[in-house]
């Protein structure tokens, strides 16, 4: 199943808490999950500083567990809105 994960700010977390060391650890973990095929795409929103990820997982709970392994999430500095996705069924109309 594909899951869209949109980063959400956590109230009370200051910018100073996002240290270069923590940011590097975050990038390393995202890279590991990307190489494993769990993260299919990763982007940043153009209108605000937030990551958007497309995950390939068994279900939303598995996606939540996977994202909990990110250092920023594990520290409680970021959270994610999880949106389950399914294939677009509209193309079937072309062949009816």
C-alpha positions in Angstrom: 0.0 0.0 0.0 1.2 3.5 -0.7 0.9 6.1 2.0 1.3 9.8 1.7 3.0 11.3 4.8 2.9 15.0 5.2 5.1 16.5 7.9 3.4 18.6 10.6 5.0 20.9 13.0 4.8 20.0 16.7 3.8 22.9 18.9 6.5 24.1 21.3 9.5 22.8 19.3 12.0 25.6 18.8 14.1 25.9 15.6 17.3 25.6 17.8 16.3 22.0 18.6 17.0 21.0 15.0 20.7 20.7 15.3 23.0 20.0 12.4 23.9 16.6 13.9 20.2 15.7 14.2 19.5 16.9 10.7 22.4 14.7 9.4 21.0 11.7 11.3 17.6 12.3 9.8 19.0 12.5 6.2 20.9 9.3 6.8 17.8 7.4 8.0 15.7 8.7 5.1 18.4 7.5 2.7 18.4 4.1 4.3 14.6 3.8 4.0 14.8 5.1 0.4 17.4 2.5 -0.5 15.3 -0.2 1.2 12.3 0.8 -1.0 10.1 1.9 1.9 10.3 5.5 1.0 9.4 5.8 -2.7 9.6 9.6 -2.9 10.6 12.5 -0.7 10.1 16.2 -1.3 9.8 19.4 0.5 6.7 21.6 0.1 7.4 24.8 -1.8 5.1 26.9 0.4 6.3 25.9 3.9 9.2 24.0 5.4 7.7 20.5 5.6 8.6 17.2 4.1 6.2 15.1 2.0 6.9 11.4 1.6 5.4 8.6 -0.4 5.8 5.3 1.5 5.4 1.7 0.4 4.1 -0.2 3.4 1.7 -3.0 4.4 -0.7 -0.5 5.9 -0.9 2.9 7.6 0.2 1.5 11.0 3.3 0.1 9.4 4.0 3.5 7.8 3.6 5.1 11.2 6.0 2.7 12.8 8.5 3.3 10.0 8.4 7.0 10.3 8.8 6.7 14.1 12.4 5.5 13.4 13.3 8.9 11.9 15.4 10.8 14.5 13.3 14.0 14.4 10.1 12.0 14.9 11.7 9.8 17.6 12.7 13.0 19.4 9.1 14.3 19.1 10.2 17.3 17.0 8.0 16.4 14.0 4.8 14.5 13.3 3.1 13.3 10.2 -0.4 13.3 8.7 -0.9 9.9 7.1 -3.1 9.5 4.0 -3.6 6.0 2.6 -3.6 5.9 -1.2 -5.1 3.5 -3.8 -4.7 3.2 -7.5 -6.8 5.6 -9.6 -9.7 3.6 -11.0 -10.8 6.1 -13.7 -8.8 4.6 -16.5 -11.2 1.7 -16.6 -13.8 4.0 -18.1 -11.7 4.2 -21.2 -12.1 0.5 -21.9 -15.8 -0.1 -21.0 
